[in-house]
Amino acid sequence: MDFVEAVKAAGVVGAGGAGFPTHVKLNAKAEWFLVNAAECEPLIETDKYLCRTYPDRIVETVKTIAGHLGASHAVIALKAKYRREMEALQGAIDKSGAPVELFGLRTFYPAGDEQTLVQQVTGRVVPERGLPLDVGCVVDNVGTVLAIADALEGKPVSEKFLSVTGAVKQTRMFHVPLGTPITEILKETEITEPDYAVIVGGPMMGRMLKDKEAIRQAVVTKTTGNLLVLPADHYLVKRSELTEEQMIHRAATACIQCRMCTDMCPRFMIGHEVRPNMVMRNLWREKSISSNEEFEKAFGSAVNCCSCGVCEMFACPMGLSPRKMNEYAKKLLKERGINPARNMHPVAREAVEYRKIPTERLIARLDLSRYVTHDLPQFTEVKVKECMIPLSQHIGKPALPSVKAGDHVEKGALVAAAAEGLSVNIHTGMSGVVTEVTDKGIRICGEEE
């Protein structure tokens, strides 16, 4: 089995983002192979843990992937302040003699954004709504690199590393089967709040789970990297309760057109046409614009928004929601069939190095400073009795079940095959009996020991 086929068979997807099927990304040639170990959002520990724990395996696999891509540059990028991790990786590079470099990023948000990373490391700018490959780069998360290492040894993606941070007595790391209910993980942490919410991911772009039923239903997927526990009355939880209608009304009536949302936008700073202030300015007349040409002038730049949240979580002095309004504008543009032209050769703006959001200031703005710890997370094992493995854990079509209720499966077995087109295989991280198969997922009950 060749390199790409091995990665495809193992069901590897991007571990740090939306879950793009990795075999598609690696079916290419590139000048640069970049490993994203920057831990983009605050209060996530997973990438750092992997760099400290598996530096030799990471470096060796980076060398292998770069060779497959024909890349002349192989770079692991992480924040320079991660000294333990930098030392571990540099030690592995020195020991192996691998042609791999480390790149120390400044501590800012969103340093781990794929396109920001490309610009910082290579000086190149990815086209609007483009891919790093458009400028000769392939980017993979460090967790994805380790999944590729396993794939090349015939081991599929069936388990996931993730951290639990926030309102807990001790930050913890877990390694659990896919489909593990997050309630089983939370049971192993000492949550310090009687009433709490959980963000799956980070505070800027993660998925908010506010009620107990939503928390009970949530499971670990291939893209789960962190659970952030917050008090139920935390600012971020309360903010998430705003309806779209409320956000539109607030934007149309309270925006002062200071332009901070645009001037601090990371995509705007690398040269993309993203102007949330224009979207905010025109919301009041959205329903009265009949001309598609005029509508595109007012709202077209929204299509280049990456939803990083800088505009609404840090930049806006009025506490408005430019990101959500960009998402609203995208929906309207799609309904009208408007697809704005792309700038294929953007140039980073002169101030790109001077308008970076310091992570510590962002943490303070989000009222998360109390949860920052410099202690290393405690690794915790969890025994799972049952898991519900989703069929859609990636960009593209859901996988198709290849088992039925009553079947016995062993750990690592294929339980759902990739659909035709963009899709990935799904494997089980535990042995047991299939008890339920639906159009959403596969439930497996573990064997009694």
MIVOKOL-992200 format. One record per atom (N, C-alpha, C, O): x, y, z; residue in one letter. Coordinates in steps of 0.05 Angstrom, whole numbers, plus 5000, padded with zeros to 4 digits. Layout:
N
XYZA...
end
This chain:
449
501749765000M500050005000M501850255000M503650275016M501250444982D502950674980D502250875002D500350835017D503751095003F503551295025F500751405027F499451385048F499651515005V497051635006V494851435012V493051495028V495051195001E493050985006E493050905035E490950845046E495450895047A495550815076A494251025093A492750955112A494651275087V493351495102V490351495098V488851535117V489551435073K486651425067K485351195082K483251225094K486650955081A485450725094A485150765124A483250655136A486950915136A486950955165A484851165174A484351195197A483751305154G481651505161G482851755174G481551875192G485151845166V486452075178V485152335168V484752365144V484552515187V483552775180V485052985196V486552915214V484753235188G486053455203G485153455232G482853485238G487053415250A486453385278A485953645292A484853655314A486753865280G486654125294G484654315283G484554545292G482954235264G481154425252G478554305245G477154175261G477754335219A475154245210A475053955202A472953855196A477353825201G477353535195G477453485165G476053305155G479153635151F479453585122F480953315118F482953265131F479953145100P481252885096P484152915087P484753045067P485952805103T488852845099T489852725074T491752825062T488752495066H489852365041H489452545017H491152534998H487452715017V487052894994V489253114995V490353174974V489753215018K491853425021K494653325014K496253475002K495153065020L497852955015L498252844987L500452764980L496152844971N496352754944N497252984926N495853064908N499653074932A500653324919A503653334922A504953174935A504853534909K507653604913K507753894923K506154064914K509553954940A509754224952A512554294959A514254114963A513154544960E515754644967E516154654997E518454615007E514054715011W514154735040W512254535053W509954505045W513254395074F511454245092F511554375119F513754365132F509354475128L509254615154L507554455174L505354365168L508654415198V507254285219V506254495239V507854645250V503654495243N502454695260N502254585289N500554415295N504054675306A503954605334A503654845352A504554855375A502355055340A502155315354A500055325375A500055515391A498255125376E496055135396E494655415393E494955585410E493155445371C492155705363C490555845385C491156075391C488655705398E486955835417E488055815446E489555625452E487356005463P488255985491P487055745505P484955645497P488455665526L487455455545L486955185531L485055045538L488755115513I488754845501I491554735505I493554875501I491754485513E494354365521E495254135503E497454035506E493554055484T494053805470T496553805453T498253615455T496954005436D499354005419D501954015435D503853885428D501954175456K504354185473K504953915485K507253825486K502853775494Y503253505506Y504453315485Y506353175492Y503453325461L504453145440L507353205434L508953025429L508053465433C510853545426C512753455448C514953365442C511853465473R513653385495R513853085497R515952975504R511752945490T511552655494T512652485471T513752275475T512252585446Y513052425423Y514852585403Y514352575379Y516852725413P518452885395P519952725374P520052815351P521052495381D522452335361D520652235339D521352245315D518252145347R516352045327R515352265309R515052225285R514952495320I514052725304I516152805284I515552835260I518652835293V520852925275V521252715252V521552795229V521252465259E521752255239E519452255218E519952215194E517052295228T514752285209T514652545192T513952525168T515452765203V515653015187V517552975164V517053055142V519852845170K521852795149K520552615128K521052665104K519052415136T517852235117T515752375099T515752335075T514052535112I512052675097I513252875077I512452895054I515253025087A516653215069A517853075045A517753175023A518952835050G520052685028G517952605008G518452614984G515652525018H513452445000H512552684983H511952654960H512452914996L511453164982L513653274963L512953444946L516053194967G518253314952G518953594962G519953754947G518353634988A518653904999A521653955005A522953785017A522554194998S525354265005S525554395032S527754435042S523254465044H523154585071H521154425088H518854395080H522054335111A520354205130A520554355156A522754365168A518354475165V518554655188V516354585208V513954545201V517154565234I515154535255I514954805268I516854915279I512554925267A512055195278A510555185304A508355065305A511655305325L510255315350L511155575364L513155705356L509755655384K510355905398K513055885412K513655685425K514756085408A517456085419A517456055450A519355965461A515256145462K515156125492K514855835502K515155785526K514155655484Y513855375492Y516655245494Y517455095476Y518155315514R520955245516R521354935519R523054825506R519754815536R520054525540R519554375513R521054195506R517554465499E516854335474E519054385452E519754205437E519954635451M522154705432M524654535438M525854435419M525354505463E527654355471E527354065463E529253935454E524953955468A524553665462A524753615432A526053425424A523553795416L523653755387L526453805376L527353665359L527754015387Q530454065377Q532353835384Q534153765368Q531953715408G533553485415G533153255396G534953115389G530653215388A529952995369A531253055342A532152865328A531153305333I532353375308I535353335308I536553225290I536653425330D539553395332D540353095333D542353015321D538752935347K539452655350K539152505323K540752325317K537152575308S536552425283S537952545259S538452405239S538752795261G539952935238G537952985216G538753045193G535352975223A533253015202A533353305192A533853495208A532853345167P532853625155P530153765162P528653825144P529753805188V527353935198V528054175214V529954175230V526654395210E527254645224E524954705244E522654615241E525654855265L523654965283L523255255277L525155405271L520755355279F520255635275F518755735300F516555635306F519955925314G518656025339G516856265333G517856475324G514256225337L512356435332L512056615356L512556535379L511356865352R510657045374R508056945386R506556795374R507557025411T505156935425T502857125419T502357325433T501357055398F499057225390F496857035380F497356805373F494457155378Y492257005367Y491557145340Y491357385339Y491056985319P491056695317P493656585304P493656535279P495756545319A498256455308A497956185294A499356125274A496056025303G495755755292G493755745269G493255525258G492655975261D490955975237D492655895213D494855995210D491655715197E493255595175E494455805157E496855795150E492856005149Q493856205130Q495656405143Q497556505131Q495156465168T496956645183T499656505187T501756625184T499556245192L502056085196L503756095170L506156125171L502456055147V503856055122V505256325118V507556335110V503756535123Q504856805119Q507256855138Q509256975130Q506956775163Q509056825183Q511556665177Q513856765179Q511356415168V513656245164V514956285137V517356305135V513256315116T514356325089T514356605077T515756655057T512756785088G512357045075G510457045052G509857255041G509356815046R507456795024R504556835034R504056785058R502756925017V500056965025V498156795008V498256804983V496656625021V494756455008V492556624995V491556815008V491756564971P489556714958P486956704974P486556524990P485256904970E482656904983E481156644977E480856564955E480156524999R478656274997R480256054983R479155884970R482856074986G484655884974G485855684994G484955685018G487755534985L489055335002L492055385003L493155504984L493455305024P496355345025P497755225001P499855324992P496655014989L497854894966L498055084942L499755054925L496255284942D496255484921D498855644921D499655764901D500255654944V502855794945V505155594953V507155674965V504755344945G506855144948G507255034976G509354934983G505155044993C505354955020C503254745027C500954745016C503954555044V502054375056V502454405086V504654405097V500154425100V500254475129V498654245143V496454185135V499954125163D498553925179D498953985209D501054075217D496953925225N497153955254N498953735264N499253525252N500253785287V502053595299V500653335306V501853115304V498153355314G496553105320G496052945294G496052705295G495753085272T495352955246T497952805239T497852585228T500252935244V502852805238V503052535253V503952345241V502252535278L502452285293L500452075283L501051835283L498152175274A496151985262A497251865236A496751635230A498752025221I500051925196I502151725203I502451515189I503651775225A505651575234A504351315239A505351105232A502151315253D500651075259D499650945233D499850695230D498551105215A497451005190A499650855174A499050645162A502050955174L504150825159L505050555171L506350395159L504150515196E504650255210E502150085210E502049875223E500050175195G497650015193G495650055215G493749905217G496050265231K494150315253K492250545246K493250765240K489650495247P487750705239P487250905262P488050865284P485951125254V485151325274V482751215288V480551205277V483051145313S480751045329S480651165357S478751115372S482651315364E482851445391E483651735388E484651815366E483351885409K483952165407K485252265433K484352205455K487252435431F488352585453F486752845456F486152975436F486152915481L484953175485L485453275514L485953115532L485353535517S485753645544S483153745555S481253795540S483053765581V480753885595V481854115612V483454075630V480854355607T481854595620T479554765631T477254695628T480254985644G478255175653G477555135682G479355115699G475055115689A474155105716A474354815727A472354695734A476854725728V477454455739V479754485758V481454665755V479854315778K481954325798K484754275786K486654395794K484854095766Q487354025754Q486953985724Q485253835715Q488554135708T488454095679T489353805673T491253705684T487853675655R488353395650R488553335620R487453485603R490053125614M490253015586M488952745586M489252585605M487452685565F486152425562F486852305534F487452455515F486752045533H486951895508H484751695508H484751495522H482651745491V480251595493V479351495465V480151615445V477651295464P476551195438P474751415426P473451565440P474651415399L472751585386L469851505395L469351275398L468151705398G465451645406G465051645436G462851605446G467251685452T466951695481T465251935489T465752155481T463151885505P461552115515P463352305532P464852215548P463052565527I464752745542I464052745572I465652825589I461652645579T460952625607T462752425621T463352455645T463652215607E465452025619E468152145625E469452075645E468952335609I471452475613I471152675636I472852705653I468952825636L468453025657L468252895685L468953015705L467352645686K467152505711K469952465724K470152455748K471952455707E474652415717E476152675723E478452675731E474752895720T475953155727T474453275751T472053215755T475753425767E474553555790E473653835781E475154025783E471153855772I470054105763I469454275788I468254185807I470254525787T470054705811T467554865812T467155025830T465754825792E463254985791E460854795792E460854585778E458854855809P456454675810P454854685784P453754485775P454654915772D453254955746D455355045725D456655245729D455554895704Y457654955685Y456654915656Y454754765651Y458155035638A457854985609A460554875599A462554895613A460454755575V462954645564V463254755535V461354745519V465654845529I466254925502I468054695490I470154635501I467054575468V468654375455V470554515436V469754615415V473054525444G475054685429G476054915446G476454875470G476555145434G477555375449G475455585452G473255565441G476055795468P474156005474P473356185451P471256305452P474956185430M474356365407M472656235386M470856365375M473155985379M471855855357M470455595365M469455455347M470555525390G469555265398G466455255399G465155465396G465355015402R462454975402R461454975431R462354815448R459655155437M458655195464M456454985470M454454965455M456754845493L454654665503L453654785529L455154775549L451254885529K450255035553K448454865571K448554905595K446854685560D445054535577D446054255581D447654145565D445054125602K445953865609K445453655588K447053465584K443253675573E442653485552E444653505529E445453295519E445353745522A447353785501A450053665509A451453545493A450753705534I453253585544I453053285545I455053145538I450753175552R450452885554R450652755526R451552535523R449652895506Q449652785478Q452352805464Q452852665445Q454052985473A456553035459A458552815463A458852695484A460052745441V462052535442V464652635430V464652835416V466752495435V469452555424V469552475394V468752245388V470452645377T470852585349T473752625341T475452685358T474352575316K477152605306K478252885308K480652925308K476453085311T477353365312T477153475341T477853715345T476353325360T476153425387T478953445399T480353245401T479753685408G482353715419G482353825447G484353815461G480053925456N479954055483N477054075492N475254115476N476654065518L474154135531L474754355551L476354315569L473454585547L473854815564L471354845582L469254905572L471754795608V469554805627V469355095638V471355205648V466955205638L466555485648L464055495665L462255335662L464055685684P461555715700P459255785682P459555915661P456855695689A454455745673A453856045669A452556115650A454856205687D454256495685D456656655674D456756895676D458656515662H460956645651H460156825627H458256775614H461757035623Y461257225601Y460957075574Y459157145559Y462656885568L462556755542L459956595539L458856575517L459056475561V456656315560V454256505556V452556445539V454156725570K451956915568K451857035540K449757075528K454257095529R454357215503R453357025481R452057115462R453856765485S452956575465S449856545464S448856425445S448556655483E445556635484E444156845467E441756825463E445657035456L444457235439L443357105413L444756935402L440957175405T439857065381T440857225357T441957445360T440557115333E441457255309E439857515306E440957715298E437357505312E435657745309E436657965328E436758195320E437357895352Q438458085371Q441058205361Q441558445363Q442858035351M445458125341M445058315317M446558515315M443258255299I442758425276I441758695286I442658905276I439858695304H438758945314H440859115328H441059355323H442558995344R444659135358R446659255338R447559475340R447359085318A449359185298A448259415282A449759605277A445759405274A444559615258A444159875273A443960085261A444059855299T443460105315T445760205331T445760445338T447760035338A449760125357A452560135345A454360235359A452960045320C455660055309C456560345305C455060505293C458960415314I459860685312I461860725289I463060945286I462260525273Q463960535249Q466860625256Q467960795243Q467860515278C470660575285C472660425268C475060505268C471760215254R473460055237R475359865251R476959725239R475159845278M477059675292M476659385284M478659235283M474159295278C473759025269C475258955244C476258735241C475359155226T476859115201T479859135204T481358975195T480659345218D483459405221D485059205237D487459175234D483659045254M484958845269M484458555259M485358365271M482958535237C482358275226C484858145215C486158255198C485457895224P487957765214P487857715184P489957735171P485557655173R485457615144R485857875129R487157885108R484658085139F485058355127F488058425127F489058545108F489358365149M492158435152M494058285133M496158385126M493258045125I494957895105I494157965076I495057845058I492358165073G491758265047G489158175035G488558245012G487558035050H484957945040H482858175042H483058345060H480858165025E478758365026E476658275045E474758135038E476958345071V475058285092V474458545106V476258655119V472058635104R471358895116R468758875132R466658955123R468958755156P466558725172P465158995179P462758995183P466659215180N465459465185N463459545163N461459675168N464059465138M462159515116M459659345119M457459445113M459959105128V457558935132V455859055154V453459075151V457159135176M455659265198M454259525189M452059575197M455659675173R454559935164R452059895147R450260065148R451859685132N449659645113N447459465123N445459425108N447659365147L445559175156L442759305157L440759175151L442659565164W440059695167W438559705140W436059715140W439959695117R438659715092R438759455076R438159445052R439459235089E439758975076E437358895059E437558795037E434958935071K432458845057K431659035035K429858955019K432759265033S431959455013S433759464988S433159604969S435959304989I437759304966I436759094946I436858854952I435859184923S434858994903S437058904883S436958684873S438959074878S441059014858S443158834870S444258884892S443758614857N445858434866N448558564866N450258514883N449058744847E451558884845E451959064870E454159064882E449859204877E449959374901E450259204926E451659274945E448858974927F448858794950F451758684954F452658664976F453058614932E455758514934E457658724944E459458664960E457258974936K458959194946K458659224976K460659274990K456259184986A455659225014A456558995031A457659025053A456158745021F456558515038F458558305027F459158115041F459558355003G461158144990G463758065004G464557835002G464958245019S467458185033S467057975054S469057855063S464657925063A464157735084A465057455077A465657295094A465057395051V465757115043V468657045050V469356815051V470357245055N473157195061N473657175091N475957145100N471557195107C471857175136C472456885144C471156705134C474356845163C475056575172C473756515199C474256305210C472156705210S470756665235S472556625259S471956475277S474856755259C476756725281C475756865306C476556795328C474057065303G472757195326G474257435337G473357555356G476557515325V477957755335V476157995335V476258155354V474558035314C472958275311C470958305334C470658525345C469658085343E467558115363E468558055391E467358155410E470657895394M471557815421M473758005431M474358005455M474958155413F477158325422F477058615411F477458805426F476458645386A476658905373A474359095378A474859335384A471958995377C469559175378C469259305406C468859155425C469359565408P468959705434P466059705443P465559775466P464259635425M461359645432M460359365440M457959335446M462059165438G461158895445G459158775425G457458615432G459458855400L457658755379L458758495367L460758385377L457458405346S458158135335S458758135306S457258025290S460958275297P461658275269P461958005256P461257955233P463157815271R463557545260R460857425253R460557315231R458957435272K456357315266K454957455244K453357335229K455357715241M454157865219M455457795193M454057785172M458057735193N459257625169N458057365161N457557305137N457557195181E456356935175E453556965164E452656825146E452057165175Y449457225166Y449557325137Y447957245120Y451457495131A451757605104A452557385084A451557385061A454157195093K454856965075K452356815067K452056735044K450556775086K448056635080K446456785060K445256675041K446257055063L444757215044L445957215016L444557204996L448657225015L449957214989L449456954975L449056944951L449456734990K448956474978K446056454968K445656354946K444256564983E441356564974E441056724948E439356644932E442556934945R442357094920R444156984898R444057094875R445656784903G447356674882G449756844876G450756834853G450657004895I452857194891I455457054900I455656974923I457457044883N460056924889N462257124882N463157124859N462957294900P464957504894P467557394883P468457174890P468857544866A471357474854A473457454876A473357584896A475457274871R477657234890R480157394882R480757414858R481557504902N484157614897N486157384898N486657274920N487357314876M489157084875M491957154883M493656974886M492557414885H495257494891H495257714913H496257934908H494157654936P494157854957P496957914968P498657744967P497258154979V499858234991V499258315019V497458475024V500858215038A500458285066A500858585070A502558705058A499158695087R499358985092R501759055109R502758885124R502659295106E505059385119E505059345150E507059295162E502659375161A502459365190A501959085201A501359055225A502258885184V501558615193V503058525218V502058375234V505558615221E507158525244E506458685270E507358625291E504958905266Y504459085289Y501559075299Y500959215319Y499858915287R497158895296R496458615303R494458505294R498058495320K497658225329K496458245358K497258415374K494558065363I493258075389I494757905409I494857655406I496058025429P497557865449P495657675463P493457745472P496457425465T494657215476T493957285505T491657235513T495757385521E495157455549E492957665551E491257655568E493057865533R491058075533R488357965524R486258035535R488457775505L485957655496L484757485519L482257505524L486357335533I485457175556I484157355577I481957295588I485357585582A484257775602A481657885592A479757905608A481457955567R479058065555R476757865557R474457945561R477357615555L475357405556L474757315584L473157125588L475957435604D475557365632D476357075637D474856925650D478657005627L479656725630L482256705645L483456495649L483356935655S485956935667S486156755691S488256635697S483956715705R483956555730R484456255723R485056095741R484056185698Y484355905690Y487155835678Y487655615670Y488856035676V491455995665V493155855686V493355945709V494455645678T496255495696T498855425681T498855385657T501055425696H503555355685H504355065692H506554975686H502554935707D503154655714D502654475690D500854525674D504154265687L503754075666L501153915671L500653845694L499553865651P497053715655P497553425665P499553305657P495753325681Q495953055691Q494652865670Q492352915662Q496052655663F494952465644F493152265658F493852165679F490752225648T488752065661T487551855642T486851925620T487451605651E486251395635E483251375641E482451415664E481651325621V478751295624V477951025612V478550975589V476450865628K475350625618K472550675608K470850765623K472050625582V469550695570V467850435566V468850245555V465450445575K463650205572K462050215546K461350005536K461650455536E460050485512E460850735497E461550935509E460750715471C461350955455C459350975432C458250775423C458951225423M457251275400M458951415379M459451655382M459751275358I461651375339I460151515316I458751385301I460451775313P459051925292P460151835264P462451775261P458351845245L459151775217L460252015203L461551985182L459852255214S460952495202S462752635222S461852765240S465352595218Q467352715236Q469352885219Q471652925228Q468452965196H470353075177H468753255157H466353245155H470253405141I469053545118I468453345097I470153165091I466153365085G465353175064G462953005071G461553065090G462552795056K460252625060K460652445085K462952355090K458552385099P458752195122P459651915111P459051845089P461051775128A461851495121A459351315122A457351385134A459551085108L457250905106L457750665125L459850535123L455850595142P456250375161P456950115147P455750045127P458949975158S459649715147S459149485167S460049265163S457749555189V457049355209V454049385214V452749575206V452949185229K450149195236K449849115265K451749015277K447549175276A447049115304A447448815309A446548645294A448948755331G449448475337G452248385329G453248185339G453548535311D456248465303D458248505326D458048705341D460248335328H462448365347H464748505332H465448415309H465948705344V468148845331V470548855350V470148875374V472848855338E475348875353E476349165351E475749305331E477849255371K478949515370K480549555344K482249395337K480049785331G481449845306G479949755281G480849805259G477749615285A476249515262A474849735247A473949935259A474549705221L473049885205L470049845211L469049625208L468650065218V465750045224V464150205204V461750175202V465450385189A464050545169A466050615147A468250715153A465350555122A467150605100A466650875087A464350975087A468750995076A468451255063A466451245041A466451055025A464751445039A462851465017A464351554992A466651634993A463051534970E464251614945E464651924945E462852064955E466852014936G467452304937G469152364961G470752204970G468852604972L470352684995L469252565021L467052645030L470652375032S469652235056S472052085068S474152065056S471651965092V473751815104V472651565118V470351555125V474451365122N473751135137N473451195167N474751375177N471751045181I471451075210I472050805223I471050595214I473650815244H474350565259H473550585288H473250805299H473350355301T472650355329T475150355347T477050215340T475050495369G477250495387G476850305411G478450305430G474850145409M474349945431M473149695419M471849695399M473649475432S472449215425S469749195438S469349305460S467849065425G465249025436G463248945416G463848845395G460648985423V458448905406V456949145396V456349335412V456349155371V454849375359V451949345368V450649135363V450949545382T448149535393T446249705377T443849665380T447249895361E445450075347E446950195323E449250275325E445650205300V446650335276V444550525266V442350435259V445150785265T443250985254T444551135232T446851085225T443151325220D444351495199D446251695211D447551845196D446351715238K448251905251K450651775262K452851895263K450451525271G452751395283G452351105290G450250985285G454350995303I454450705310I455050685340I457050785349I453250545354R453650515383R454850235388R453950035378R456950235404I458349995411I458549965441I459350155455I457749735451C457949675480C460349505485C460749295472C462049595503G464549455508G464249185521G462149125533G466349025519E466248765531E466848775561E468448945570E465548605576E466048585605E468848465609E469548265596E470348575628E473048465633E472848245654E474848125661E
end
